């Protein structure tokens, strides 16, 4: 699952990149291992079909939209 994980954030350059996990229901063992290791973060919502794939754990920048949209930074209110 993690084979294409970027080495660093395109926004801040830090190497604290995690895959955003959108799957609900039964979590596959591989995804569970990624979540426990901090290489993935739960999205906390249903996928919309145009969701970013990666989140920087340092600056909260998200990128990797399937339709090529540019990234975005999360605000504290987005995490509530």
SULZIHU-V903837 format. One record per helix or strand. SS is the DSSP state (alpha for helix, beta for strand). FROM is the first residue (numbers start at 1). TO is the last residue. If there is no record, write none. Layout:
ss->{SS/SS}
from->{FROM/FROM}
to->{TO/TO}
This chain:
ss->{beta/alpha/beta/beta/beta/beta/alpha}
from->{17/29/40/54/61/72/76}
to->{21/37/42/56/63/73/79}
